[in-house]
Amino acid sequence: MNSEKLLNEVKKILEKEPRLIQLPPEGKVIFVGDTHGDLDATRKLVERYLKKPYRIVFLGDYVDRGTQSEENIRYLIELKYRHPGEIFLLMGNHEGYMIKEFYPANFWESLLREEKETYGQLFSNLPLCATSKNGILALHGALPDLESIEEINRIKLGDLNWDRIVWGDFVEEKADIIGDFYGRPQFGQIYFERIMDKFQKNILIRSHQPNAPVMMFNKRCITIFTSHAYIPIRTIVVVDMEKEVKSGEDIIIERI
């Protein structure tokens, strides 16, 4: 299949997925942080885990910073085409360049205008979050301020809650909404617990902040990063979907 046809076929698959992915209650799920052009990391974990009983959820930021952004996203797009029910690709801020520009953006700046539009349209259909019956919510950055988790399906690209999901940071402070730091909304423990209680979820698995503590807020906020673009340690999370997850003690954090 040629490249243009592949992108169109994956776009059709993504158009059928909701903004909030409901993960199956059986088997195991691997959660993967930012890969940022680290094709080696992506290949290693796919070779290890793309088999029964595993599914893989990528938490966004597949391009920019790393040296193999185009190869990385092409590899992931082909995986999504071949394994639509086992591979889930969430949106990160680096997939939202056509909505909110940023720097550095070496992948986007290398593209022709038509290529930017093609990728922009494809990425605009990526889901924003994934959740499960055993207590997990997974996304790229921070939590949206909504009355129920189902409202995630009605989030519009570029709105306030979209911005919080793909650009938001968590800070180890006993605070609610802290403010904005160079385009990155900042939130504390009070905000985290307030939203998680409304959503009736026990733990959040996220990426986006390579220097954030792996566990925050009584081990309920888990931050992973899966690229050598920032730091030498690449981490993923492994979850048994048939067991209730109440804190970080109920998951496995692995290095690859």
C-alpha positions as CSV (number, residue, x, y, z in Angstrom):
1,M,0.0,0.0,0.0
2,N,1.4,3.4,-0.9
3,S,1.9,6.1,1.7
4,E,-1.0,8.3,0.8
5,K,-3.5,5.4,0.8
6,L,-2.2,4.2,4.1
7,L,-2.7,7.6,5.7
8,N,-6.2,7.8,4.4
9,E,-7.1,4.3,5.6
10,V,-5.8,5.1,9.1
11,K,-7.7,8.4,9.1
12,K,-10.9,6.4,8.5
13,I,-10.1,4.1,11.4
14,L,-9.5,7.0,13.7
15,E,-12.6,8.8,12.7
16,K,-14.6,5.9,14.1
17,E,-12.9,6.1,17.5
18,P,-14.3,8.3,20.2
19,R,-12.3,10.9,22.0
20,L,-12.5,8.7,25.1
21,I,-11.3,5.1,24.5
22,Q,-12.9,2.4,26.7
23,L,-10.2,-0.3,27.2
24,P,-11.3,-3.9,27.3
25,P,-11.5,-5.4,30.8
26,E,-9.4,-8.4,30.1
27,G,-5.7,-9.0,29.3
28,K,-2.9,-6.6,30.0
29,V,-2.3,-3.1,28.7
30,I,1.1,-1.4,28.1
31,F,1.1,2.4,28.5
32,V,3.8,4.2,26.6
33,G,5.0,7.7,27.3
34,D,6.4,10.2,24.8
35,T,8.5,8.5,22.1
36,H,9.5,11.8,20.3
37,G,11.2,10.2,17.3
38,D,12.8,7.4,19.3
39,L,12.1,4.7,16.8
40,D,14.3,2.2,18.7
41,A,12.1,2.5,21.8
42,T,8.9,2.1,19.8
43,R,10.2,-1.0,18.0
44,K,11.6,-2.6,21.1
45,L,8.3,-2.4,23.0
46,V,6.2,-3.5,20.0
47,E,8.4,-6.5,19.4
48,R,8.1,-7.4,23.1
49,Y,4.4,-6.7,23.7
50,L,2.4,-6.8,20.5
51,K,0.9,-10.3,21.2
52,K,-1.8,-11.8,23.3
53,P,-2.8,-10.9,26.0
54,Y,-1.4,-7.3,25.5
55,R,-2.7,-4.1,24.1
56,I,-0.6,-1.0,23.8
57,V,-1.7,2.6,24.5
58,F,0.7,5.3,23.3
59,L,0.2,8.6,25.2
60,G,1.1,11.0,22.4
61,D,4.2,13.0,21.2
62,Y,5.4,10.8,18.5
63,V,7.3,13.5,16.6
64,D,9.8,16.3,17.0
65,R,13.0,16.5,19.1
66,G,14.2,12.9,18.2
67,T,16.2,12.2,15.1
68,Q,13.6,9.7,13.5
69,S,10.3,11.5,13.8
70,E,9.0,10.6,10.4
71,E,10.1,7.0,10.6
72,N,8.5,6.8,14.1
73,I,5.1,8.1,13.1
74,R,5.1,6.1,9.9
75,Y,5.8,2.9,11.8
76,L,3.0,3.7,14.3
77,I,0.6,4.5,11.6
78,E,1.2,1.2,9.9
79,L,0.8,-0.6,13.2
80,K,-2.5,1.1,13.8
81,Y,-3.6,0.0,10.3
82,R,-2.6,-3.6,10.9
83,H,-3.7,-3.9,14.6
84,P,-6.5,-1.3,15.1
85,G,-7.9,-3.2,18.2
86,E,-4.5,-3.7,19.9
87,I,-2.8,-0.3,19.2
88,F,-4.2,2.9,20.5
89,L,-2.6,6.3,19.7
90,L,-3.6,9.2,21.9
91,M,-3.0,12.9,21.0
92,G,-0.1,14.8,22.5
93,N,0.7,18.5,22.2
94,H,3.2,17.7,19.4
95,E,0.4,16.3,17.3
96,G,-1.5,19.6,17.7
97,Y,0.9,21.8,15.8
98,M,-1.8,22.9,13.3
99,I,-4.0,24.0,16.3
100,K,-1.3,25.6,18.5
101,E,2.2,26.2,17.2
102,F,5.2,25.6,19.3
103,Y,9.0,25.3,19.2
104,P,11.1,23.2,18.7
105,A,9.1,21.5,15.9
106,N,11.7,20.0,13.7
107,F,9.3,17.4,12.2
108,W,6.6,19.9,11.3
109,E,9.2,22.4,9.9
110,S,10.6,19.7,7.6
111,L,7.2,19.1,5.9
112,L,5.8,20.7,2.7
113,R,2.5,22.5,3.2
114,E,0.5,19.7,1.7
115,E,2.2,17.2,4.0
116,K,1.5,19.4,7.0
117,E,-2.2,19.5,6.1
118,T,-2.3,15.7,5.7
119,Y,-0.7,15.0,9.0
120,G,-2.8,17.7,10.7
121,Q,-6.0,16.2,9.5
122,L,-4.9,12.7,10.5
123,F,-3.8,13.8,14.0
124,S,-7.0,15.8,14.5
125,N,-8.9,12.5,14.8
126,L,-6.7,11.0,17.5
127,P,-8.4,10.1,20.8
128,L,-7.6,12.3,23.8
129,C,-8.0,9.8,26.7
130,A,-8.3,6.1,27.5
131,T,-10.1,4.7,30.5
132,S,-10.9,1.3,32.1
133,K,-13.4,-0.3,34.5
134,N,-10.6,-1.1,36.9
135,G,-9.9,2.5,37.9
136,I,-7.5,3.9,35.2
137,L,-7.5,7.1,33.2
138,A,-4.7,7.7,30.7
139,L,-3.9,10.9,28.7
140,H,-1.0,13.0,27.7
141,G,-0.8,16.0,30.0
142,A,-3.4,17.1,32.7
143,L,-7.0,16.5,33.5
144,P,-9.9,18.4,31.8
145,D,-12.3,20.2,34.2
146,L,-15.6,18.5,33.3
147,E,-18.6,17.3,35.3
148,S,-18.3,13.7,34.0
149,I,-15.8,11.6,32.2
150,E,-18.2,11.1,29.3
151,E,-18.0,14.8,28.4
152,I,-14.5,14.1,27.1
153,N,-16.2,12.9,23.9
154,R,-17.5,16.4,23.4
155,I,-14.2,18.3,23.7
156,K,-13.4,20.5,20.7
157,L,-9.9,20.8,19.3
158,G,-8.3,24.0,20.6
159,D,-10.7,24.6,23.5
160,L,-9.7,25.0,27.2
161,N,-10.0,21.4,28.1
162,W,-8.2,20.2,25.0
163,D,-5.4,22.5,26.0
164,R,-5.3,21.1,29.5
165,I,-5.2,17.5,28.2
166,V,-2.4,18.0,25.8
167,W,-0.4,20.8,27.4
168,G,-1.1,20.6,31.1
169,D,1.5,20.0,33.8
170,F,1.1,18.7,37.4
171,V,3.1,20.3,40.2
172,E,3.7,18.8,43.7
173,E,1.8,21.6,45.5
174,K,-1.3,21.6,47.6
175,A,-3.1,23.8,45.1
176,D,-5.9,23.8,42.6
177,I,-5.3,25.8,39.4
178,I,-1.8,27.3,39.7
179,G,-1.6,29.3,36.4
180,D,0.2,29.2,33.1
181,F,3.9,28.6,32.5
182,Y,4.9,29.6,29.0
183,G,1.8,28.1,27.4
184,R,1.6,25.1,29.8
185,P,-1.3,25.2,32.3
186,Q,-0.2,24.2,35.8
187,F,-2.2,22.3,38.3
188,G,-1.7,21.0,41.9
189,Q,-3.0,18.2,44.1
190,I,-6.3,19.8,45.0
191,Y,-7.2,20.1,41.3
192,F,-6.1,16.5,40.6
193,E,-8.1,15.0,43.4
194,R,-11.2,17.1,42.6
195,I,-11.3,16.0,39.0
196,M,-10.4,12.3,39.7
197,D,-13.2,12.1,42.3
198,K,-15.7,13.5,39.8
199,F,-14.5,11.0,37.1
200,Q,-14.5,8.2,39.7
201,K,-11.1,7.0,38.7
202,N,-8.2,5.9,41.0
203,I,-5.1,6.6,39.1
204,L,-3.9,8.7,36.2
205,I,-1.2,7.5,33.8
206,R,0.3,10.3,31.8
207,S,3.5,11.5,30.1
208,H,4.4,15.1,28.8
209,Q,6.8,16.0,31.7
210,P,10.1,14.2,31.4
211,N,11.4,15.7,34.7
212,A,8.2,15.1,36.8
213,P,8.3,12.6,39.6
214,V,7.2,9.2,38.5
215,M,4.6,9.2,41.3
216,M,2.7,12.1,42.7
217,F,-0.3,12.8,44.9
218,N,-0.3,9.6,47.1
219,K,0.9,7.5,44.2
220,R,-2.2,8.2,42.1
221,C,-0.6,10.3,39.4
222,I,1.9,8.3,37.4
223,T,4.2,10.1,34.9
224,I,6.3,8.1,32.4
225,F,8.6,9.0,29.5
226,T,9.7,6.5,26.8
227,S,12.2,8.4,24.7
228,H,15.9,9.2,24.8
229,A,15.2,12.6,23.4
230,Y,15.3,14.1,27.0
231,I,16.5,11.5,29.5
232,P,18.5,8.2,29.3
233,I,15.8,6.2,31.2
234,R,12.8,5.0,29.2
235,T,9.8,3.8,31.2
236,I,6.5,2.2,30.5
237,V,3.6,1.0,32.7
238,V,2.1,-2.5,32.6
239,V,-1.4,-3.1,34.0
240,D,-3.4,-6.2,34.5
241,M,-6.9,-5.2,33.5
242,E,-8.6,-7.9,35.5
243,K,-7.3,-6.5,38.8
244,E,-8.5,-3.3,40.5
245,V,-6.0,-0.5,40.4
246,K,-6.1,1.8,43.4
247,S,-2.6,3.3,43.4
248,G,0.9,3.1,41.8
249,E,1.5,0.0,43.9
250,D,-1.0,-1.9,41.8
251,I,0.9,-1.4,38.5
252,I,4.3,-2.4,37.1
253,I,6.7,0.3,35.9
254,E,9.4,-1.1,33.6
255,R,12.4,0.2,31.8
256,I,13.0,-0.7,28.2
